[in-house]
Amino acid sequence: MSEFSSIKQAITAQFERMKKHPLFRVGPLLSPGTENKEEVIAEHKDKMYAMYLGSFPSGSNPIYKERTEHDCTCCRQFIRNAGEESMIKPKRVDSNLQLAHDILKEVITVRMAEADAESKKKERATERAKLLDLLAKKEDETLEGLSKEEIRAKLNALDE
């Protein structure tokens, strides 16, 4: 049996065990109104794959031709597509733990919304600064186009 076949069988057996319990897909928290959700999710999957590659102890993932041994399309697609599957097998429900979890979830949601709002505020401030700079340049261009007489007239009007 090839090495790939044995890995495939082990993964299939683990997934069959997991399917006996509720399965959850773990991904990035997306606040309501998040734009570019597909990009955020793709970035999350890329981070998961980078974490997977970084999890190998030093010397256990040697270079094969150009990339490390486990940096292949098969591994990448598996981690990107199935790496978010999780199972929870509770022995009993702890209401205090559930409450703490719900509070934590709410805090994370609020913090993410705040961070998103702050990011948008910074983007607007950057855009405002660019527009003000552009307006100043346009006003300078207008002033440069004035004749000597018009410039003198403006200066005299400022002195009055």
Secondary structure as GFF3:
##gff-version 3
##sequence-region A 1 160
A	DSSP	alpha_helix	3	18	.	.	.	ID=ss1
A	DSSP	beta_strand	23	25	.	.	.	ID=ss2
A	DSSP	alpha_helix	37	54	.	.	.	ID=ss3
A	DSSP	beta_strand	63	64	.	.	.	ID=ss4
A	DSSP	beta_strand	67	68	.	.	.	ID=ss5
A	DSSP	alpha_helix	73	82	.	.	.	ID=ss6
A	DSSP	beta_strand	85	87	.	.	.	ID=ss7
A	DSSP	alpha_helix	95	144	.	.	.	ID=ss8
A	DSSP	alpha_helix	148	159	.	.	.	ID=ss9
###
